[in-house]
Amino acid sequence: LCKSASGDELQAVLEERQAEARLHLVLVLLTKEREVAKLQQEISQKVEETMTEQQRKYMLQQQLKSIKQELGIEQNDKDILLQKYQRLLEINNYNAEKVDPEVAAAIHQEMTKLETLEVNSQEYTVTRSYLDWLCQMPWGKSSPPATITTKQAKVLLDQHHYGMKEVKQAILQYLAVRKLKEQQQQQQQQQEQKEEDGTKERAKGRRRKRSKAKSKVEDTTGAAAADANKENDAKSSTTGTGTTSTNETNKSNSTGTILCLAGPPGVGKTSIAASIAQALGREFYRFSVGGLSDVSELKGHRRTYLGSMPGKFIQSLKRVGVKNPVLLIDEIDKLGHAGMRGDPAGAMLELLDPSQNHAFRDLYLDVPVDLSDVVFVCTANDVHQIPGPLRDRMEIITVSGYDLPEKVAIAEQYLVPKALEAAGLVVKKKKKSTTEDENDDNNKNGVEITKDAIESLARWYAREAGVRNLSKFIDKITRQLALSVVVSREEEEEESDDETRTANNRDGDDDDDDDIPIIKSSVVTAENLSDFVGKPIFTSDRLYDKDPLPLGIVMGLAYTSMGGSALYIETQAIVDSKKSNKFTVTGQLGDVMKESTQIALTVARSFLEQTSSDIIASSTVVDPNFIDNHSFHLHVPEGATPKDGPSAGVTMVTSLLSLALQQPCASNVAMTGEVTLSGKVLPVGGIREKTMAARRAGITVLCLPNANQRDWDELPSYLKNGIEVHFCENYHDVYRVAFAAADDAIPS
């Protein structure tokens, strides 16, 4: 009875001999026990009342929900969710009979599974997220075929891009191939549909004949014949379905090429891809893979991980809402290398390969997704950084940089009008302009950027291959013009409101610290250009202006990811009494370029040993041991810029021979070409970009490898005008051109 009493208290009761004292002890223990029991009863009663109230509310809520469901006022949460998924599938033209059977089975299985799961369970959340992705995928929804003609596509490309004849021609060829393929597929589908309809008509005819011939036969026999007819129809239908699926497989396996637009930054690669999508009449989506090193970003994460989601390609299909968009994969040459998280280049190969991507399996969806209808367009600055297996599957279209006339034309036709409109200085017309002077009517502020200002801007401020920096400078000019226009208007308004106050302010305004610095001129010319954009970044076209160049200095031509540039090779000789033959190279040269310096030294030493009059001028004093008696230091200016490649080989040999023969090279001569140990000049790349760099530097004599003659012939005439080109088979030809001043003429 005394559960709350301690053992000592109970022992004291037992040890007490007198009955009265023992009863007193028992009374104390019973009183204490009664109070404890009373307290426990009160607590239990309160808890029971609280639980009863909660159960009552829960029961009433469930009864109310059941009543609403019976009356059709409210539906179950799961039913609402399943109806939502059904609507999403209808929006995406989902047809369980046409999609892959594995996809249809996965959707049906997950919906059935969702009905049996508790809403508060963790697996319910995972299943719901999975169904969200499955039902929002465009399984049967695609953009309609393009109705644009080839001429319209050309006009579209010309509207957004200046020049680029070779690039536009390649894109038009690609669009023509895609159009022919779509027409062939449509014809094939129509032919298959006709054959299927013909098969059904023939089956109906046979059934009608059989029903007439067996009209007098017993009902059981007629029923058996009808069953046989149904089986035959099912077989023919199955055969037709198998043929269609086979044709679809063949169609998915016969996809087109992957385009790769390669060129320097700022030449319009992304806008070209957008124009391709517009010409095809398809949705456009862009994402960058620069620096991406995790394969899961491309192929998705497995659903077992927390926060898992599909890869970029599946995400892009969901966002555009069609299964045949134009996907631009930007900066594919900067894709991360293989590491502990996989090889992104290998995953990209599976995604882009036409023979594999018709059944691409994302790790999150875990069902085959057809990517064969997607048009993939990639961009890169340096195609040599793209892995070989991936590069072999691409059709590389080189987007060259712009020279000075092209930059001026692009600025006049595109950049300046766009910048003026963005700054609010020009009102945009609703209708297209038919004359060149119509745009001036909308220029109510009288601002203007002259052609000579644009030419100076491109020549002395923005020498890169693209027009991105040029666009930034033009935006800076228009912002300054906008500030000037606004300040001028505010001053006019103040003068009109209170002329007396304005006059007093002018009389007492001795401090100009509060004035906003503005440029009064509304016309930007070459003379006042520095007021808008500051002092010129480049002050000369050449590092060395005097003619001839100092001994040991020769101009070469280089091609980088930023375009073509003039590259001087500087060499100094130091008398070496110990004949240690030290050869120092500086200028942050790559491994290939360092090897070229060693080859150049050997070629120069071998060349000095040849004293034939048809090679070296008779008036030249030749010291065959010059290289053995000196140490050399070869430097390439702009040491902060990494440089690599074999195309500076002939330039290095000429620089060494200039010191050995004590003959300077003419300042108007530039050269490029790889040289071998035997003195042969091998072809190099980037002839267009190097020629533009030569024109920018004022070069009039150019030495190119003989094998690059076809590249020179493909250049436009305005690039070749004013340049005397010499195609060299071996270094002897380069020598005759570089040191022609020593002979007063170039030998024939």
NUNUSE-399734 format. One record per residue (C-alpha): chain; z, x, y; residue number from 0; residue in three letters. Coordinates in steps of 0.2 Angstrom, whole numbers, m for minus. Example, Ala and Ser with C-alpha at 12.3 -4.5 7.8 and 13.67 -1.06 7.14 Angstrom:
% residues 2
   c       z       x       y     k     r
   A      39      62     m22     0   ALA
   A      36      68      m5     1   SER
% end
This chain:
% residues 748
   c       z       x       y     k     r
   A       0       0       0     0   LEU
   A       4      14      12     1   CYS
   A     m13      23      12     2   LYS
   A     m10      31      29     3   SER
   A       8      38      25     4   ALA
   A       9      57      21     5   SER
   A      16      64       5     6   GLY
   A      32      70      13     7   ASP
   A      36      53      20     8   GLU
   A      34      45       3     9   LEU
   A      44      58      m5    10   GLN
   A      58      55       8    11   ALA
   A      58      37       3    12   VAL
   A      60      41     m16    13   LEU
   A      74      54     m12    14   GLU
   A      85      41      m2    15   GLU
   A      99      35     m13    16   ARG
   A     106      21      m2    17   GLN
   A      97       5      m3    18   ALA
   A      98       0      16    19   GLU
   A      92      17      22    20   ALA
   A      78      16       9    21   ARG
   A      72      m1      16    22   LEU
   A      72       5      34    23   HIS
   A      61      20      29    24   LEU
   A      49       8      19    25   VAL
   A      49      m4      34    26   LEU
   A      43      10      46    27   VAL
   A      29      15      34    28   LEU
   A      24      m3      32    29   LEU
   A      23      m7      50    30   THR
   A      13       9      53    31   LYS
   A       1       4      39    32   GLU
   A      m1     m14      47    33   ARG
   A      m6      m7      64    34   GLU
   A     m19       4      56    35   VAL
   A     m26     m10      45    36   ALA
   A     m27     m21      61    37   LYS
   A     m36      m8      70    38   LEU
   A     m49      m6      56    39   GLN
   A     m51     m24      55    40   GLN
   A     m55     m25      74    41   GLU
   A     m68     m11      73    42   ILE
   A     m76     m18      58    43   SER
   A     m78     m35      66    44   GLN
   A     m86     m28      82    45   LYS
   A     m98     m18      71    46   VAL
   A    m103     m33      61    47   GLU
   A    m105     m43      77    48   GLU
   A    m117     m30      84    49   THR
   A    m127     m28      68    50   MET
   A    m128     m47      66    51   THR
   A    m135     m49      84    52   GLU
   A    m148     m35      81    53   GLN
   A    m153     m43      64    54   GLN
   A    m155     m60      73    55   ARG
   A    m166     m53      86    56   LYS
   A    m177     m44      73    57   TYR
   A    m179     m60      63    58   MET
   A    m183     m70      78    59   LEU
   A    m196     m58      83    60   GLN
   A    m204     m57      66    61   GLN
   A    m204     m76      65    62   GLN
   A    m212     m77      82    63   LEU
   A    m226     m65      77    64   LYS
   A    m229     m74      61    65   SER
   A    m231     m91      71    66   ILE
   A    m243     m83      84    67   LYS
   A    m253     m76      69    68   GLN
   A    m254     m93      61    69   GLU
   A    m259    m101      77    70   LEU
   A    m272     m87      81    71   GLY
   A    m263     m82      97    72   ILE
   A    m259     m64      92    73   GLU
   A    m266     m53      78    74   GLN
   A    m258     m39      68    75   ASN
   A    m258     m21      76    76   ASP
   A    m267     m14      61    77   LYS
   A    m280     m29      61    78   ASP
   A    m283     m25      80    79   ILE
   A    m285      m7      76    80   LEU
   A    m297     m10      62    81   LEU
   A    m308     m22      72    82   GLN
   A    m309      m8      86    83   LYS
   A    m316       4      73    84   TYR
   A    m328      m9      67    85   GLN
   A    m334     m11      85    86   ARG
   A    m336       8      87    87   LEU
   A    m346       9      72    88   LEU
   A    m358      m5      78    89   GLU
   A    m360       4      95    90   ILE
   A    m365      20      86    91   ASN
   A    m377      10      75    92   ASN
   A    m368      14      59    93   TYR
   A    m376       8      43    94   ASN
   A    m367      12      27    95   ALA
   A    m384      11      18    96   GLU
   A    m393      24      28    97   LYS
   A    m379      37      32    98   VAL
   A    m374      50      19    99   ASP
   A    m364      41       4   100   PRO
   A    m350      53       7   101   GLU
   A    m348      48      25   102   VAL
   A    m348      29      20   103   ALA
   A    m335      32       7   104   ALA
   A    m324      42      18   105   ALA
   A    m324      29      32   106   ILE
   A    m321      15      19   107   HIS
   A    m307      25      10   108   GLN
   A    m298      29      26   109   GLU
   A    m299      11      33   110   MET
   A    m292       5      16   111   THR
   A    m278      18      17   112   LYS
   A    m273      13      35   113   LEU
   A    m270      m5      29   114   GLU
   A    m256       1      17   115   THR
   A    m247      14      28   116   LEU
   A    m232      11      38   117   GLU
   A    m235      12      57   118   VAL
   A    m220      24      59   119   ASN
   A    m225      36      46   120   SER
   A    m233      53      50   121   GLN
   A    m248      50      38   122   GLU
   A    m252      35      48   123   TYR
   A    m254      45      64   124   THR
   A    m265      58      55   125   VAL
   A    m276      44      47   126   THR
   A    m278      35      64   127   ARG
   A    m284      52      73   128   SER
   A    m296      55      59   129   TYR
   A    m303      38      60   130   LEU
   A    m305      39      79   131   ASP
   A    m316      54      76   132   TRP
   A    m326      47      62   133   LEU
   A    m329      30      70   134   CYS
   A    m334      38      87   135   GLN
   A    m347      49      79   136   MET
   A    m366      44      83   137   PRO
   A    m371      42      65   138   TRP
   A    m386      31      69   139   GLY
   A    m387      32      88   140   LYS
   A    m401      43      96   141   SER
   A    m410      45     112   142   SER
   A    m427      36     112   143   PRO
   A    m443      46     111   144   PRO
   A    m449      54     127   145   ALA
   A    m463      45     136   146   THR
   A    m466      59     148   147   ILE
   A    m483      68     147   148   THR
   A    m486      86     147   149   THR
   A    m493      86     165   150   LYS
   A    m477      76     170   151   GLN
   A    m466      89     161   152   ALA
   A    m476     103     171   153   LYS
   A    m473      94     187   154   VAL
   A    m454      93     183   155   LEU
   A    m453     111     179   156   LEU
   A    m462     116     195   157   ASP
   A    m450     105     206   158   GLN
   A    m435     114     200   159   HIS
   A    m441     132     197   160   HIS
   A    m452     143     207   161   TYR
   A    m465     155     198   162   GLY
   A    m460     158     179   163   MET
   A    m478     155     173   164   LYS
   A    m475     163     156   165   GLU
   A    m458     154     154   166   VAL
   A    m465     137     159   167   LYS
   A    m480     140     147   168   GLN
   A    m468     144     132   169   ALA
   A    m458     128     136   170   ILE
   A    m473     117     137   171   LEU
   A    m479     124     120   172   GLN
   A    m462     120     113   173   TYR
   A    m462     103     120   174   LEU
   A    m479      99     113   175   ALA
   A    m474     105      96   176   VAL
   A    m458      93      97   177   ARG
   A    m469      79     102   178   LYS
   A    m482      81      88   179   LEU
   A    m468      82      76   180   LYS
   A    m460      66      82   181   GLU
   A    m477      57      81   182   GLN
   A    m479      63      63   183   GLN
   A    m462      57      58   184   GLN
   A    m465      40      66   185   GLN
   A    m482      39      57   186   GLN
   A    m474      44      41   187   GLN
   A    m460      31      43   188   GLN
   A    m473      18      47   189   GLN
   A    m483      22      31   190   GLN
   A    m467      22      21   191   GLU
   A    m463       5      28   192   GLN
   A    m480      m2      24   193   LYS
   A    m479       5       6   194   GLU
   A    m462      m3       4   195   GLU
   A    m468     m20      11   196   ASP
   A    m484     m19       0   197   GLY
   A    m473     m16     m16   198   THR
   A    m462     m31     m11   199   LYS
   A    m477     m42      m9   200   GLU
   A    m484     m37     m26   201   ARG
   A    m468     m40     m34   202   ALA
   A    m467     m58     m26   203   LYS
   A    m485     m61     m32   204   GLY
   A    m481     m56     m50   205   ARG
   A    m466     m67     m50   206   ARG
   A    m476     m82     m44   207   ARG
   A    m489     m79     m58   208   LYS
   A    m476     m77     m71   209   ARG
   A    m467     m93     m65   210   SER
   A    m484    m103     m66   211   LYS
   A    m488     m96     m83   212   ALA
   A    m471    m100     m90   213   LYS
   A    m468    m116     m82   214   SER
   A    m468    m125     m99   215   LYS
   A    m457    m112    m108   216   VAL
   A    m439    m116    m112   217   GLU
   A    m426    m114     m98   218   ASP
   A    m417    m100    m108   219   THR
   A    m434     m90    m109   220   THR
   A    m437     m93     m90   221   GLY
   A    m420     m87     m86   222   ALA
   A    m422     m71     m96   223   ALA
   A    m439     m68     m88   224   ALA
   A    m431     m71     m71   225   ALA
   A    m417     m58     m75   226   ASP
   A    m431     m46     m81   227   ALA
   A    m440     m48     m64   228   ASN
   A    m424     m45     m55   229   LYS
   A    m421     m29     m65   230   GLU
   A    m439     m23     m61   231   ASN
   A    m437     m27     m42   232   ASP
   A    m421     m17     m42   233   ALA
   A    m429      m2     m51   234   LYS
   A    m443      m3     m38   235   SER
   A    m431      m4     m24   236   SER
   A    m421      10     m30   237   THR
   A    m437      21     m32   238   THR
   A    m442      17     m14   239   GLY
   A    m424      21      m8   240   THR
   A    m425      38     m17   241   GLY
   A    m442      42      m9   242   THR
   A    m435      38       8   243   THR
   A    m420      49       6   244   SER
   A    m431      63      m1   245   THR
   A    m442      61      14   246   ASN
   A    m427      61      26   247   GLU
   A    m421      77      17   248   THR
   A    m438      85      19   249   ASN
   A    m438      80      38   250   LYS
   A    m421      88      40   251   SER
   A    m427     104      32   252   ASN
   A    m442     105      43   253   SER
   A    m435     107      60   254   THR
   A    m440     117      75   255   GLY
   A    m436     134      83   256   THR
   A    m420     139      92   257   ILE
   A    m424     144     110   258   LEU
   A    m415     158     118   259   CYS
   A    m417     161     137   260   LEU
   A    m414     179     140   261   ALA
   A    m412     187     158   262   GLY
   A    m401     193     171   263   PRO
   A    m388     182     179   264   PRO
   A    m393     169     193   265   GLY
   A    m412     167     187   266   VAL
   A    m410     149     182   267   GLY
   A    m408     149     164   268   LYS
   A    m395     134     164   269   THR
   A    m406     124     175   270   SER
   A    m421     127     164   271   ILE
   A    m412     120     149   272   ALA
   A    m407     105     159   273   ALA
   A    m426     103     163   274   SER
   A    m430     104     145   275   ILE
   A    m418      90     141   276   ALA
   A    m425      79     155   277   GLN
   A    m443      82     149   278   ALA
   A    m438      77     131   279   LEU
   A    m428      62     138   280   GLY
   A    m412      67     129   281   ARG
   A    m394      69     134   282   GLU
   A    m389      86     140   283   PHE
   A    m372      95     136   284   TYR
   A    m367     113     139   285   ARG
   A    m353     124     133   286   PHE
   A    m350     142     133   287   SER
   A    m345     154     118   288   VAL
   A    m342     169     129   289   GLY
   A    m327     178     122   290   GLY
   A    m325     166     108   291   LEU
   A    m317     174      93   292   SER
   A    m310     160      83   293   ASP
   A    m321     152      70   294   VAL
   A    m310     136      71   295   SER
   A    m317     133      88   296   GLU
   A    m334     131      81   297   LEU
   A    m331     124      63   298   LYS
   A    m315     114      67   299   GLY
   A    m297     115      61   300   HIS
   A    m291     108      44   301   ARG
   A    m282      92      46   302   ARG
   A    m266     100      38   303   THR
   A    m263     109      54   304   TYR
   A    m253     101      69   305   LEU
   A    m264      97      83   306   GLY
   A    m280     100      73   307   SER
   A    m297      94      80   308   MET
   A    m316      96      76   309   PRO
   A    m326     111      82   310   GLY
   A    m336     112      98   311   LYS
   A    m352     105      91   312   PHE
   A    m344      89      84   313   ILE
   A    m335      87     100   314   GLN
   A    m351      88     110   315   SER
   A    m360      75      99   316   LEU
   A    m345      63     102   317   LYS
   A    m346      66     121   318   ARG
   A    m364      63     123   319   VAL
   A    m364      48     111   320   GLY
   A    m381      52     102   321   VAL
   A    m386      63      87   322   LYS
   A    m401      71      95   323   ASN
   A    m395      79     112   324   PRO
   A    m400      96     120   325   VAL
   A    m386     107     117   326   LEU
   A    m385     123     128   327   LEU
   A    m375     137     121   328   ILE
   A    m371     148     135   329   ASP
   A    m367     167     134   330   GLU
   A    m371     169     116   331   ILE
   A    m373     188     118   332   ASP
   A    m354     188     123   333   LYS
   A    m348     180     107   334   LEU
   A    m333     188     100   335   GLY
   A    m333     200      85   336   HIS
   A    m327     197      67   337   ALA
   A    m308     199      66   338   GLY
   A    m293     191      57   339   MET
   A    m299     174      63   340   ARG
   A    m316     175      55   341   GLY
   A    m334     179      60   342   ASP
   A    m340     168      74   343   PRO
   A    m358     175      73   344   ALA
   A    m358     170      54   345   GLY
   A    m352     152      58   346   ALA
   A    m365     151      72   347   MET
   A    m378     156      60   348   LEU
   A    m374     142      49   349   GLU
   A    m374     130      63   350   LEU
   A    m390     135      71   351   LEU
   A    m400     139      55   352   ASP
   A    m413     125      53   353   PRO
   A    m412     126      34   354   SER
   A    m393     124      34   355   GLN
   A    m388     113      48   356   ASN
   A    m395      96      41   357   HIS
   A    m378      95      31   358   ALA
   A    m366     104      42   359   PHE
   A    m348     101      36   360   ARG
   A    m335     102      49   361   ASP
   A    m318     108      42   362   LEU
   A    m309      93      51   363   TYR
   A    m321      79      47   364   LEU
   A    m325      86      30   365   ASP
   A    m341      76      28   366   VAL
   A    m359      81      30   367   PRO
   A    m366      79      48   368   VAL
   A    m384      81      52   369   ASP
   A    m388      93      66   370   LEU
   A    m406      95      62   371   SER
   A    m411      83      77   372   ASP
   A    m401      93      89   373   VAL
   A    m411     104     101   374   VAL
   A    m402     120     103   375   PHE
   A    m405     131     118   376   VAL
   A    m395     148     120   377   CYS
   A    m394     159     135   378   THR
   A    m390     178     135   379   ALA
   A    m390     192     147   380   ASN
   A    m394     206     134   381   ASP
   A    m402     200     118   382   VAL
   A    m397     217     110   383   HIS
   A    m379     211     110   384   GLN
   A    m384     196      99   385   ILE
   A    m381     200      80   386   PRO
   A    m397     203      71   387   GLY
   A    m397     189      58   388   PRO
   A    m394     177      72   389   LEU
   A    m407     184      84   390   ARG
   A    m420     183      70   391   ASP
   A    m419     164      70   392   ARG
   A    m422     163      88   393   MET
   A    m437     162      99   394   GLU
   A    m433     173     114   395   ILE
   A    m440     168     130   396   ILE
   A    m438     182     143   397   THR
   A    m433     175     161   398   VAL
   A    m437     190     172   399   SER
   A    m428     193     189   400   GLY
   A    m436     189     205   401   TYR
   A    m444     201     217   402   ASP
   A    m443     200     236   403   LEU
   A    m458     188     239   404   PRO
   A    m451     176     226   405   GLU
   A    m434     176     233   406   LYS
   A    m440     172     250   407   VAL
   A    m451     158     243   408   ALA
   A    m436     151     232   409   ILE
   A    m425     152     247   410   ALA
   A    m437     143     259   411   GLU
   A    m441     129     246   412   GLN
   A    m425     126     237   413   TYR
   A    m409     136     243   414   LEU
   A    m411     133     262   415   VAL
   A    m414     114     261   416   PRO
   A    m401     112     249   417   LYS
   A    m388     122     259   418   ALA
   A    m392     113     275   419   LEU
   A    m390      96     266   420   GLU
   A    m374     101     258   421   ALA
   A    m367     106     275   422   ALA
   A    m372      90     283   423   GLY
   A    m385      98     295   424   LEU
   A    m400      88     288   425   VAL
   A    m401      70     283   426   VAL
   A    m408      67     266   427   LYS
   A    m423      57     265   428   LYS
   A    m424      42     253   429   LYS
   A    m442      44     250   430   LYS
   A    m451      60     244   431   LYS
   A    m459      70     258   432   SER
   A    m478      71     259   433   THR
   A    m480      84     272   434   THR
   A    m470     100     276   435   GLU
   A    m465      94     294   436   ASP
   A    m457      78     288   437   GLU
   A    m441      87     284   438   ASN
   A    m440      93     302   439   ASP
   A    m438      75     309   440   ASP
   A    m422      74     299   441   ASN
   A    m415      90     307   442   ASN
   A    m406      82     321   443   LYS
   A    m395      97     325   444   ASN
   A    m409     109     328   445   GLY
   A    m403     123     316   446   VAL
   A    m416     134     308   447   GLU
   A    m416     149     297   448   ILE
   A    m432     159     300   449   THR
   A    m442     168     286   450   LYS
   A    m438     185     293   451   ASP
   A    m420     181     292   452   ALA
   A    m422     176     274   453   ILE
   A    m432     192     270   454   GLU
   A    m419     203     278   455   SER
   A    m405     194     269   456   LEU
   A    m414     197     252   457   ALA
   A    m418     215     256   458   ARG
   A    m402     221     264   459   TRP
   A    m388     209     257   460   TYR
   A    m393     202     240   461   ALA
   A    m403     214     229   462   ARG
   A    m398     208     212   463   GLU
   A    m411     201     200   464   ALA
   A    m406     183     202   465   GLY
   A    m403     172     218   466   VAL
   A    m385     168     216   467   ARG
   A    m378     180     229   468   ASN
   A    m393     175     240   469   LEU
   A    m387     157     239   470   SER
   A    m369     162     243   471   LYS
   A    m375     170     259   472   PHE
   A    m386     156     264   473   ILE
   A    m371     144     261   474   ASP
   A    m360     155     272   475   LYS
   A    m374     154     286   476   ILE
   A    m375     135     285   477   THR
   A    m356     134     286   478   ARG
   A    m356     144     302   479   GLN
   A    m370     134     309   480   LEU
   A    m360     118     305   481   ALA
   A    m345     125     314   482   LEU
   A    m355     129     329   483   SER
   A    m363     111     329   484   VAL
   A    m346     103     328   485   VAL
   A    m337     113     341   486   VAL
   A    m352     111     353   487   SER
   A    m351      92     350   488   ARG
   A    m332      91     353   489   GLU
   A    m335     101     370   490   GLU
   A    m348      89     375   491   GLU
   A    m337      74     371   492   GLU
   A    m322      82     381   493   GLU
   A    m333      85     396   494   GLU
   A    m340      67     396   495   SER
   A    m322      60     394   496   ASP
   A    m313      70     408   497   ASP
   A    m324      82     418   498   GLU
   A    m310      86     430   499   THR
   A    m298      92     416   500   ARG
   A    m312     102     408   501   THR
   A    m316     111     425   502   ALA
   A    m297     115     427   503   ASN
   A    m296     122     410   504   ASN
   A    m311     133     413   505   ARG
   A    m303     139     430   506   ASP
   A    m286     143     422   507   GLY
   A    m292     149     405   508   ASP
   A    m290     168     406   509   ASP
   A    m285     170     388   510   ASP
   A    m298     167     374   511   ASP
   A    m285     169     360   512   ASP
   A    m285     150     357   513   ASP
   A    m304     149     356   514   ASP
   A    m313     146     340   515   ILE
   A    m325     160     337   516   PRO
   A    m342     152     336   517   ILE
   A    m360     158     337   518   ILE
   A    m370     149     351   519   LYS
   A    m387     152     343   520   SER
   A    m393     138     331   521   SER
   A    m408     148     325   522   VAL
   A    m404     162     313   523   VAL
   A    m416     177     314   524   THR
   A    m417     195     308   525   ALA
   A    m409     201     324   526   GLU
   A    m394     190     324   527   ASN
   A    m391     189     305   528   LEU
   A    m377     201     306   529   SER
   A    m367     189     317   530   ASP
   A    m367     177     303   531   PHE
   A    m365     187     287   532   VAL
   A    m358     204     294   533   GLY
   A    m365     221     292   534   LYS
   A    m379     225     279   535   PRO
   A    m372     230     262   536   ILE
   A    m387     241     259   537   PHE
   A    m394     252     273   538   THR
   A    m408     260     264   539   SER
   A    m420     257     250   540   ASP
   A    m418     275     243   541   ARG
   A    m403     286     241   542   LEU
   A    m414     301     247   543   TYR
   A    m426     297     261   544   ASP
   A    m434     314     264   545   LYS
   A    m450     320     256   546   ASP
   A    m451     329     244   547   PRO
   A    m434     327     235   548   LEU
   A    m422     341     234   549   PRO
   A    m424     352     219   550   LEU
   A    m417     345     203   551   GLY
   A    m417     327     209   552   ILE
   A    m430     314     202   553   VAL
   A    m431     295     203   554   MET
   A    m431     285     186   555   GLY
   A    m431     267     183   556   LEU
   A    m418     258     173   557   ALA
   A    m416     240     166   558   TYR
   A    m399     232     164   559   THR
   A    m392     215     162   560   SER
   A    m392     213     181   561   MET
   A    m411     217     182   562   GLY
   A    m421     233     186   563   GLY
   A    m414     246     197   564   SER
   A    m419     264     204   565   ALA
   A    m410     277     195   566   LEU
   A    m409     295     202   567   TYR
   A    m406     309     190   568   ILE
   A    m397     324     198   569   GLU
   A    m396     341     190   570   THR
   A    m388     357     197   571   GLN
   A    m390     375     189   572   ALA
   A    m376     388     189   573   ILE
   A    m380     406     185   574   VAL
   A    m371     410     168   575   ASP
   A    m369     428     165   576   SER
   A    m360     425     149   577   LYS
   A    m375     414     143   578   LYS
   A    m363     401     137   579   SER
   A    m376     388     140   580   ASN
   A    m364     374     145   581   LYS
   A    m372     357     148   582   PHE
   A    m361     345     157   583   THR
   A    m366     326     159   584   VAL
   A    m357     314     171   585   THR
   A    m360     296     177   586   GLY
   A    m352     286     163   587   GLN
   A    m367     288     151   588   LEU
   A    m368     279     134   589   GLY
   A    m370     288     118   590   ASP
   A    m389     285     117   591   VAL
   A    m391     292     135   592   MET
   A    m380     307     131   593   LYS
   A    m392     311     116   594   GLU
   A    m407     309     128   595   SER
   A    m399     323     139   596   THR
   A    m399     335     124   597   GLN
   A    m417     331     119   598   ILE
   A    m422     333     137   599   ALA
   A    m414     351     137   600   LEU
   A    m423     356     122   601   THR
   A    m440     349     128   602   VAL
   A    m438     358     145   603   ALA
   A    m434     374     136   604   ARG
   A    m449     372     125   605   SER
   A    m460     367     140   606   PHE
   A    m456     383     149   607   LEU
   A    m461     394     135   608   GLU
   A    m479     387     137   609   GLN
   A    m488     397     150   610   THR
   A    m505     389     148   611   SER
   A    m514     387     164   612   SER
   A    m519     369     160   613   ASP
   A    m501     364     160   614   ILE
   A    m492     374     173   615   ILE
   A    m500     379     189   616   ALA
   A    m505     397     191   617   SER
   A    m496     399     207   618   SER
   A    m480     394     199   619   THR
   A    m468     408     194   620   VAL
   A    m461     404     177   621   VAL
   A    m445     411     170   622   ASP
   A    m445     407     152   623   PRO
   A    m426     412     151   624   ASN
   A    m421     401     165   625   PHE
   A    m412     389     154   626   ILE
   A    m404     402     144   627   ASP
   A    m397     411     159   628   ASN
   A    m389     395     167   629   HIS
   A    m377     382     164   630   SER
   A    m382     364     170   631   PHE
   A    m373     349     176   632   HIS
   A    m383     333     175   633   LEU
   A    m376     318     185   634   HIS
   A    m382     300     187   635   VAL
   A    m375     292     203   636   PRO
   A    m365     276     204   637   GLU
   A    m353     283     191   638   GLY
   A    m343     267     190   639   ALA
   A    m357     258     182   640   THR
   A    m360     261     163   641   PRO
   A    m377     267     159   642   LYS
   A    m386     268     142   643   ASP
   A    m403     269     134   644   GLY
   A    m417     281     130   645   PRO
   A    m429     277     144   646   SER
   A    m422     291     156   647   ALA
   A    m429     305     144   648   GLY
   A    m444     310     154   649   VAL
   A    m434     309     171   650   THR
   A    m421     321     164   651   MET
   A    m434     333     158   652   VAL
   A    m443     333     175   653   THR
   A    m426     336     184   654   SER
   A    m423     351     173   655   LEU
   A    m440     358     176   656   LEU
   A    m439     355     195   657   SER
   A    m425     368     195   658   LEU
   A    m433     380     183   659   ALA
   A    m449     380     192   660   LEU
   A    m442     378     209   661   GLN
   A    m454     364     213   662   GLN
   A    m448     348     221   663   PRO
   A    m454     331     215   664   CYS
   A    m462     319     227   665   ALA
   A    m451     305     234   666   SER
   A    m464     292     231   667   ASN
   A    m465     295     212   668   VAL
   A    m454     286     199   669   ALA
   A    m455     287     180   670   MET
   A    m448     279     164   671   THR
   A    m450     283     146   672   GLY
   A    m442     289     130   673   GLU
   A    m446     307     126   674   VAL
   A    m446     315     108   675   THR
   A    m443     333     103   676   LEU
   A    m461     336     102   677   SER
   A    m464     329     120   678   GLY
   A    m472     312     115   679   LYS
   A    m468     298     127   680   VAL
   A    m462     282     118   681   LEU
   A    m463     264     125   682   PRO
   A    m448     256     133   683   VAL
   A    m444     238     139   684   GLY
   A    m441     229     155   685   GLY
   A    m458     235     163   686   ILE
   A    m458     220     175   687   ARG
   A    m440     222     181   688   GLU
   A    m443     241     183   689   LYS
   A    m459     238     193   690   THR
   A    m450     226     204   691   MET
   A    m436     240     207   692   ALA
   A    m450     252     211   693   ALA
   A    m458     241     224   694   ARG
   A    m441     238     232   695   ARG
   A    m438     257     233   696   ALA
   A    m455     259     241   697   GLY
   A    m463     269     226   698   ILE
   A    m482     271     226   699   THR
   A    m484     282     211   700   VAL
   A    m477     276     194   701   LEU
   A    m477     285     177   702   CYS
   A    m476     273     162   703   LEU
   A    m478     276     143   704   PRO
   A    m496     274     137   705   ASN
   A    m490     261     124   706   ALA
   A    m483     250     139   707   ASN
   A    m501     248     146   708   GLN
   A    m502     230     139   709   ARG
   A    m485     226     148   710   ASP
   A    m493     232     164   711   TRP
   A    m508     222     162   712   ASP
   A    m498     206     160   713   GLU
   A    m490     208     177   714   LEU
   A    m496     197     191   715   PRO
   A    m507     206     204   716   SER
   A    m495     205     218   717   TYR
   A    m483     216     209   718   LEU
   A    m496     229     205   719   LYS
   A    m504     230     222   720   ASN
   A    m501     246     231   721   GLY
   A    m494     255     216   722   ILE
   A    m504     269     208   723   GLU
   A    m499     269     189   724   VAL
   A    m502     283     176   725   HIS
   A    m500     280     158   726   PHE
   A    m493     295     149   727   CYS
   A    m496     300     131   728   GLU
   A    m485     315     131   729   ASN
   A    m474     325     144   730   TYR
   A    m489     336     149   731   HIS
   A    m496     320     158   732   ASP
   A    m479     316     166   733   VAL
   A    m478     334     173   734   TYR
   A    m496     334     181   735   ARG
   A    m491     318     190   736   VAL
   A    m473     323     195   737   ALA
   A    m478     340     202   738   PHE
   A    m495     336     208   739   ALA
   A    m491     343     225   740   ALA
   A    m490     360     218   741   ALA
   A    m508     359     212   742   ASP
   A    m513     349     228   743   ASP
   A    m522     337     216   744   ALA
   A    m519     328     199   745   ILE
   A    m530     335     185   746   PRO
   A    m541     322     178   747   SER
% end
